[in-house]
Each structure stands twice: as structure tokens, then as C-alpha cells.
Amino acid sequence: MHGDFSRRTYRPQEHYVAVVSQQGRVLLDAEANEQAELALAADRALAADLIGRHGGPGDGFRIEYAPEAEGEKASLTIAPGRYYVDGIPVDATRPEPLPAVEECGGRPTDAGRAHPDTAVKAGARTADSTGRDPAWTYWDQPYAHRDAERDEDELPSGPFLAYLRVRDRLVTAVQDPLLRETALGAALPDTTARVRADWEVLPLQLGEDQRCDPAGAFDAWVAERRDRTCRLAARAERPARTENDPCAVAPDARYRGPENQLYRVEIHRGGEAGEASYKWSRENGSVVLPLTAVDDWVTLEALGRDDKLDLDVGDFVEIGDDASDGRGEIHDLLQVVEIDLPGRRVRLSGEPDPTVGRQPGRHPYLRRWDQPESRRRGVPRLEGGAVRLVEGEWLDLEDGVQIYFAPCGQYVSGDHWTFAARTVTGAVEWPTDAGGRPLLARPAGVAYHYAPLAWIDEGQAQDLRKVFRQLTE
């Protein structure tokens, strides 16, 4: 999660159950966040123990297939209700539309003639002639951002399995402006963020030899995706060339940075070493600026709060929005070449992808990354603005901070690791063995959770959900 955090202290292997405050002590964001993670993990573990890997009551997420007809592309209907995936509850209930005040010449025109719910319910029933609550479809589901104009988003013509994919997503005031307390003024930052369980109903085509047991084939597919081989370690080593200013940094400090940081290393393009690349941020990727327009110049809603959280010429940035995040799309990072401070505009080294950042309803943004462009010998080269991934050797980030990718890794876009660097200790916080050697850790995310919903063959949907009754039924 690209939040403005001091560090992340949640460690499930320690089996802590609560964070307890002590009198006269400062309460940090990391401790409050750990309490939230402890409670969330406990709730989800209990639900998974009782329900199993996936399941739900009633018709929630029951799939119906609608074949192509009269110019309409094939689609799926997703029944309203809840379903649990690895203990995570997701809800496909469609929000009730609210009526607007009808006015003519600035005066209401519907006074006393009809209850406002009448028209809303009539419109909803028109959309669903069966009389059931209106349902999401494959094309308009809220978090998958399917586009009927994109061929790759169309449902397969042959047999396929419809499955549910769930992940936690951090939502800030950039994605949901209503989170911001406007009374604090535009000069102050937003306050808290939210975590939302995003769900998507997606198709999976299986080989002919797998169609006799689609549920078993799906389980094997999920197991393969969860078998992650990539690992990373981090450390701080005093650079060979460094300034010895005891007033700025302790002479024996290995981490030479002037401030406490939360570093984030994230895979940009996936694959094996040689084709994969990574990007990194000293602010956990939290320097995010909302966009209002994208053309020759990129217009920002506001600039950063200070020099530390602002843009500078030479910075690498990515343009994204809700749709590109949901689809996991990867585009080249672009470099800032010019900044217009009065106009809140920046000019980039290339034109952003035309499918990203153009629709205000998708909350477009610009995110800054901190890898520099260097032509020094031995420094990994940049490809599309990201650093080419090299395994089996320590790689410098900055100020003595180094990372190491273990050999034979298979990387996926979005894989990430975070670690704190502290000026008092002059070191980074990373687990080590008894000999002080950094340990190789798996990625901290992105964690996806999967469940099969239906097998679609010859226009018929075979239900693959696991359904249970409520205790009082």
C-alpha cells in the first residue's frame, strides 16, 4: 500500500493479538495501523476456519451467462449478496440510486405528486424485468473496469471458468475526495486513508484436457500463481566515498541519509532477471498528485506540500488511474523535463498512454518514483524509466542503502518490499540471522485471493460456489 507511513510493524509470525498503549508515550501511526491489521487478520482467520477457502450464503455472486445478441456483447450477471474468499467478505449488492430534485426555472416541479422512491424503483425494475434487485454485470462491475471497446476484455467464445479475484486496496483522498476534511484547508494534507476489499469477476480459459474437472484445474492454477520464487534482502553499508560531517551524520553510520525514510522497492515489469525491472521510492511511493488534465502538459490539482514531497526536473513519474490500477497495467515511466509552478503544470519526456488519465471519474494521478538516471559504470541501466533487475549482487539505491535479489526469481508487476531507514541507528530495519546476515524475504504484496464461481459451457452456467445456510435457518 502506497501510504504515507513511518514504517510497517505488523509481523504475523510473532502472533501478537493486540497493541496496548502506555501512559505518557507517543502513539505512532505504525502502532495504530498494526492494531488494525491484527484485528483484520483475526476476523479473516476466524471466517476462513469456519467457512473454508471460499463460500457464502444465498445467491451472492451466483453467475448467469448472457450470450451475445442484437449488437450486445456476451456478458455475465453477478447476483447481489456476500461471498467469502479466504475469510475476506465481499459484497456484490448494487447501491440504490438516489433521486434528484426535479426543477424548472429554479423551482421544484414534483411537490406532493409522487414519492421520490417511486421513480427510482420503477427505473430499477425496468433494468431488471424479473423483479429482483438490480445486479452488477461483467461489463459494469465496480472495480474491474471492463471496457467493451477493448478486445482483450471480451468474454471467451468457448468454454471458460468465471472466477472471483479479491485484493486489499489503499484508498486515499486522491481516489475518494470525500475522505478529505475541507475545513482543514487545501494547504494541509489529507488525514487518514481507508482499506477496501476490491473484487473482480474474470474469465479463465482452460485446456481441453482440463475441462472434465474445471474446479480442480482452477485450484492447480491458483497454486501455481501462489508459488512465488522471488526474494529480496536489504541492508545499509557505508559508501566508499562519503562526506564525514559529524554534525549531519554519525561518522560510523552505514545509512547516510539525512532523514528517516520508508523505502519501497516495487517490481515494474515482471518476468525473469534480464527482462524484469524495478522502481523504488524513499517515501513508500506516497508522493501522489491528482491530475486535472493530460495533454502536451500535465496539469496538477495541487503541487506537493514542500520540497521533499514535490516534483523536480529529472524525476521519474507514472500516470495512473482507477482503471489502470485495477487492470494491473504497466506503462513506461516518464521524466519531468519542465515545471510551470504558477500554472501547476509539468511537461514530461513523452506522451502518457492515451488510455490512462483522461477520464476524471477514474481519479487520475501522477506518482513520483526516486530512482535516478545514472551513466556510471557498473550501475544498472534504466529501461522505460525503471531499473533493470540484476540478481545475485548488492545493488545501490542511495545513501548506503542496498538491495539484493536472490537468483532464479520469477517476478510479477506489483511485487514489493518495504523497509525503514533510521538516522539514529544509521541502519535499515531488516531481519537478520544470528550472524547478522540479511534474510531473504518474499514480497509483502500484492496478495490476491481467488474463488471459482461458475463453469460456462454452451451458454449454460454450472454453479461452482460453495453455499451454506445461515445458523438460524
Backbone hydrogen bonds, N-H to C=O, Kabsch-Sander energy under -0.5 kcal/mol:
donor,donor_aa,acceptor,acceptor_aa,energy
3,G,1,M,-1.9
5,F,3,G,-1.8
14,E,11,R,-1.9
15,H,12,P,-1.4
21,S,19,V,-0.5
25,R,22,Q,-1.4
28,L,26,V,-0.6
32,A,28,L,-1.8
33,N,29,D,-2.6
34,E,30,A,-1.9
35,Q,31,E,-2.0
36,A,32,A,-1.8
37,E,33,N,-2.2
38,L,34,E,-2.8
39,A,35,Q,-2.3
40,L,36,A,-2.3
41,A,37,E,-2.8
42,A,38,L,-2.2
43,D,39,A,-2.3
44,R,40,L,-2.4
45,A,41,A,-2.4
46,L,42,A,-2.2
47,A,43,D,-2.2
48,A,44,R,-2.5
49,D,45,A,-2.3
50,L,46,L,-2.0
51,I,47,A,-2.9
52,G,48,A,-1.9
55,G,84,Y,-1.8
56,G,466,K,-2.1
58,G,468,F,-0.6
60,G,57,P,-1.2
61,F,79,A,-2.5
62,R,59,D,-2.5
64,E,77,T,-1.7
66,A,75,S,-2.8
69,A,72,E,-1.7
72,E,69,A,-2.3
75,S,66,A,-2.7
77,T,64,E,-2.8
78,I,136,W,-2.9
79,A,62,R,-2.4
79,A,77,T,-0.7
83,Y,90,V,-1.9
84,Y,55,G,-2.8
85,V,88,I,-2.1
86,D,53,R,-3.6
88,I,85,V,-2.1
90,V,83,Y,-2.6
92,A,81,G,-2.9
94,R,134,P,-0.6
104,C,107,R,-2.4
107,R,104,C,-1.1
109,T,102,E,-2.3
110,D,102,E,-0.5
113,R,110,D,-1.4
114,A,110,D,-0.8
118,T,115,H,-1.8
119,A,115,H,-0.6
120,V,116,P,-1.2
121,K,117,D,-2.7
122,A,118,T,-2.0
123,G,119,A,-2.2
124,A,120,V,-2.1
125,R,121,K,-2.6
126,T,122,A,-1.7
127,A,123,G,-1.5
128,D,124,A,-1.2
131,G,128,D,-1.7
136,W,78,I,-0.8
138,Y,76,L,-2.1
141,Q,137,T,-1.1
145,H,141,Q,-0.8
150,R,147,D,-1.9
151,D,149,E,-0.6
153,D,150,R,-1.3
154,E,151,D,-1.4
160,F,456,I,-1.9
161,L,204,L,-3.0
162,A,454,A,-3.0
163,Y,161,L,-0.6
163,Y,202,L,-2.8
164,L,451,A,-3.4
165,R,200,E,-2.7
166,V,449,H,-2.7
167,R,198,D,-2.0
169,R,196,R,-2.6
171,V,194,R,-3.2
175,Q,172,T,-0.6
176,D,172,T,-2.3
179,L,176,D,-2.3
180,R,177,P,-1.5
182,T,180,R,-1.0
184,L,181,E,-1.8
185,G,182,T,-1.6
188,L,185,G,-0.7
194,R,171,V,-2.7
196,R,169,R,-2.7
198,D,167,R,-2.4
198,D,196,R,-1.0
200,E,165,R,-1.9
202,L,163,Y,-2.4
202,L,200,E,-0.6
204,L,161,L,-1.9
210,Q,207,G,-1.8
211,R,207,G,-0.7
211,R,208,E,-0.7
213,D,210,Q,-1.2
217,A,213,D,-2.3
218,F,214,P,-2.2
219,D,215,A,-2.1
220,A,216,G,-2.0
221,W,217,A,-2.0
222,V,218,F,-2.5
223,A,219,D,-2.4
224,E,220,A,-1.9
225,R,221,W,-1.6
226,R,222,V,-1.7
227,D,223,A,-0.8
228,R,226,R,-1.9
230,C,410,Q,-0.6
232,L,441,A,-2.1
233,A,404,Y,-2.1
235,R,402,Q,-2.1
237,E,400,G,-2.6
242,T,240,A,-0.6
245,D,243,E,-1.1
248,A,245,D,-1.8
249,V,245,D,-2.3
253,A,250,A,-1.9
254,R,426,G,-1.6
255,Y,426,G,-2.5
256,R,254,R,-0.7
256,R,399,D,-2.8
257,G,399,D,-0.5
261,Q,421,A,-2.1
262,L,282,R,-1.3
263,Y,261,Q,-0.5
263,Y,419,F,-2.6
264,R,281,S,-2.5
265,V,417,W,-2.6
266,E,264,R,-0.5
266,E,279,K,-2.8
267,I,415,D,-3.1
268,H,277,S,-2.6
269,R,277,S,-0.5
271,G,411,Y,-2.9
274,G,389,L,-0.9
275,E,272,E,-2.0
276,A,272,E,-2.1
277,S,269,R,-1.9
278,Y,387,V,-2.5
279,K,266,E,-2.6
281,S,264,R,-2.1
284,N,262,L,-1.2
284,N,281,S,-0.6
286,S,283,E,-1.6
288,V,286,S,-1.5
289,L,366,L,-2.8
291,L,364,P,-2.0
292,T,299,T,-2.7
293,A,299,T,-1.2
295,D,297,W,-1.9
298,V,346,V,-3.2
299,T,293,A,-2.4
299,T,297,W,-0.6
300,L,344,R,-3.3
301,E,290,P,-2.8
302,A,290,P,-0.5
309,L,306,D,-0.6
310,D,307,D,-0.8
314,G,336,V,-2.9
315,D,312,D,-2.1
316,F,369,W,-0.9
317,V,334,L,-3.2
318,E,367,R,-2.1
320,G,365,Y,-2.0
322,D,362,R,-3.0
325,D,321,D,-2.3
326,G,322,D,-2.5
327,R,323,A,-2.3
328,G,324,S,-0.9
329,E,324,S,-2.0
333,L,384,G,-3.1
334,L,317,V,-2.5
336,V,315,D,-2.8
337,V,347,R,-2.8
338,E,347,R,-1.4
340,D,345,R,-3.2
341,L,339,I,-0.7
344,R,340,D,-0.6
344,R,341,L,-1.1
345,R,340,D,-2.3
346,V,298,V,-2.1
347,R,338,E,-2.8
349,S,335,Q,-1.7
356,V,353,D,-1.9
362,R,359,Q,-2.0
363,H,360,P,-2.0
365,Y,320,G,-2.5
366,L,289,L,-2.2
367,R,318,E,-2.5
368,R,287,V,-2.4
369,W,316,F,-2.9
370,D,280,W,-2.8
371,Q,280,W,-0.6
374,S,372,P,-0.6
379,V,376,R,-1.6
383,E,386,A,-3.4
386,A,383,E,-1.4
387,V,278,Y,-3.2
388,R,381,R,-2.7
389,L,276,A,-2.2
392,G,405,F,-2.9
395,L,403,I,-3.2
397,L,401,V,-3.0
398,E,401,V,-0.5
401,V,398,E,-2.8
402,Q,235,R,-2.9
403,I,395,L,-2.3
404,Y,233,A,-2.3
405,F,393,E,-0.5
406,A,231,R,-2.0
406,A,404,Y,-0.5
411,Y,271,G,-3.0
411,Y,409,G,-0.5
414,G,267,I,-2.2
415,D,412,V,-2.4
416,H,445,G,-1.8
417,W,265,V,-2.2
419,F,263,Y,-1.9
421,A,261,Q,-2.7
422,R,427,A,-2.5
426,G,422,R,-1.3
427,A,422,R,-1.1
429,E,420,A,-3.1
430,W,428,V,-1.0
433,D,437,R,-2.0
436,G,433,D,-2.1
439,L,431,P,-2.4
441,A,232,L,-2.9
441,A,439,L,-0.6
444,A,416,H,-2.9
445,G,416,H,-0.6
448,Y,446,V,-0.7
449,H,166,V,-2.3
451,A,164,L,-1.7
453,L,162,A,-2.6
454,A,162,A,-1.8
455,W,462,Q,-2.3
456,I,160,F,-3.1
456,I,454,A,-0.6
457,D,455,W,-0.6
457,D,460,Q,-2.3
460,Q,457,D,-1.8
462,Q,455,W,-2.9
462,Q,460,Q,-0.6
463,D,461,A,-0.6
464,L,453,L,-2.8
465,R,453,L,-0.8
467,V,465,R,-0.6
468,F,56,G,-1.6
473,E,470,Q,-1.6
